[in-house]
Amino acid sequence: MNFLLSGLLHLLVSALVIFLCGKYMSRVYIRNFKTAFLVALALALLDFLVVGWLLKLILNILTLGIFYFTGLSFIISIVVNAILIEIVDQFSKDFDTRGFTPSLWLAILIALANTIVFVLLF
């Protein structure tokens, strides 16, 4: 599967998870699917640009690379995604997570859903 199609699938899965979490989690608010897609796009852009890379580097340095060298770097990625969700939350009036814990759960569910979809398709 090519890179563009893979990226679009990643965005759609993330948007669907965000939308469903907004409907079923009491501490996550999302206005509609369009907003969920825009939030997923903003998360992808922030992660791709300097913010995601910088946060991952800082967390790897602070943990002395323990997660990186033990093969548990996905934990750092989930924490970084939760932080990015909090950042996007601050800039959107149609998306709200009330606290860091819902953002962390949202990041875990997004990572899990994307992993399942990509394992099944590839």
C-alpha positions as CSV (number, residue, x, y, z in Angstrom):
1,M,0.0,0.0,0.0
2,N,1.4,3.4,-0.9
3,F,2.4,6.1,1.6
4,L,-0.5,8.4,0.8
5,L,-3.2,5.8,1.2
6,S,-1.6,4.5,4.4
7,G,-1.5,8.0,5.8
8,L,-5.2,8.7,4.9
9,L,-6.2,5.4,6.5
10,H,-4.3,6.3,9.6
11,L,-6.1,9.7,9.7
12,L,-9.5,8.1,9.2
13,V,-8.9,5.4,11.9
14,S,-7.7,8.1,14.3
15,A,-10.7,10.4,13.5
16,L,-13.1,7.5,14.1
17,V,-11.6,6.7,17.5
18,I,-11.7,10.3,18.5
19,F,-15.3,10.6,17.4
20,L,-16.4,7.4,19.2
21,C,-14.5,8.4,22.3
22,G,-16.3,11.8,22.2
23,K,-19.6,9.9,22.1
24,Y,-18.8,7.3,24.8
25,M,-16.3,8.8,27.2
26,S,-17.9,11.3,29.5
27,R,-14.7,13.5,29.8
28,V,-14.1,13.8,26.0
29,Y,-16.3,16.2,23.9
30,I,-16.2,16.3,20.1
31,R,-18.7,18.2,18.1
32,N,-18.9,16.0,15.0
33,F,-16.9,13.7,12.7
34,K,-15.5,16.7,10.7
35,T,-14.0,18.1,13.9
36,A,-12.7,14.6,14.8
37,F,-11.0,14.4,11.4
38,L,-9.5,17.9,11.8
39,V,-8.2,17.0,15.3
40,A,-6.6,13.8,13.9
41,L,-5.0,15.9,11.1
42,A,-3.7,18.5,13.6
43,L,-2.3,15.6,15.8
44,A,-0.5,14.1,12.7
45,L,0.9,17.5,11.7
46,L,2.1,18.3,15.2
47,D,3.7,14.9,15.6
48,F,5.3,15.1,12.1
49,L,6.7,18.6,12.7
50,V,9.1,19.7,15.4
51,V,6.8,19.3,18.4
52,G,6.4,15.5,18.4
53,W,10.0,14.9,17.7
54,L,11.2,17.4,20.3
55,L,8.9,15.9,23.0
56,K,10.1,12.4,22.2
57,L,13.7,13.4,22.4
58,I,13.1,15.3,25.7
59,L,11.3,12.3,27.3
60,N,14.0,9.9,26.1
61,I,16.7,12.0,27.7
62,L,14.7,12.4,30.9
63,T,14.2,8.7,31.2
64,L,17.8,8.1,30.3
65,G,16.7,6.1,27.3
66,I,15.3,3.3,29.4
67,F,12.2,2.9,27.3
68,Y,14.1,3.3,24.0
69,F,16.8,0.7,24.8
70,T,14.3,-1.8,26.2
71,G,12.0,-1.7,23.2
72,L,9.2,0.0,25.0
73,S,9.5,3.3,23.1
74,F,5.8,3.0,22.3
75,I,5.1,4.2,25.8
76,I,7.0,7.4,25.1
77,S,5.0,7.8,21.9
78,I,1.7,7.3,23.7
79,V,2.6,9.9,26.3
80,V,3.7,12.3,23.6
81,N,0.4,11.8,21.7
82,A,-1.5,12.5,24.9
83,I,0.5,15.8,25.3
84,L,-0.3,16.6,21.7
85,I,-4.0,15.9,22.3
86,E,-3.8,18.4,25.2
87,I,-2.2,21.0,22.9
88,V,-4.9,20.5,20.2
89,D,-7.5,20.7,22.9
90,Q,-6.3,24.2,23.9
91,F,-6.8,25.5,20.3
92,S,-10.2,23.9,19.5
93,K,-13.5,25.0,20.9
94,D,-15.2,21.9,19.3
95,F,-12.9,19.4,21.0
96,D,-12.3,19.1,24.7
97,T,-10.7,16.6,27.0
98,R,-11.3,17.3,30.7
99,G,-7.9,16.5,32.2
100,F,-4.8,14.6,31.2
101,T,-6.2,11.1,32.0
102,P,-8.8,11.2,29.2
103,S,-6.1,12.4,26.8
104,L,-3.9,9.5,27.8
105,W,-6.8,7.0,27.3
106,L,-7.5,8.6,23.9
107,A,-3.9,8.3,22.9
108,I,-3.8,4.6,24.0
109,L,-7.0,3.8,22.1
110,I,-5.8,5.6,18.9
111,A,-2.5,3.7,19.0
112,L,-4.3,0.4,19.7
113,A,-6.9,0.9,16.9
114,N,-4.2,1.9,14.3
115,T,-2.1,-1.1,15.3
116,I,-5.0,-3.5,14.9
117,V,-6.0,-2.0,11.5
118,F,-2.4,-2.1,10.1
119,V,-1.7,-5.6,11.4
120,L,-4.9,-6.8,9.7
121,L,-4.2,-5.0,6.4
122,F,-0.5,-5.5,6.1
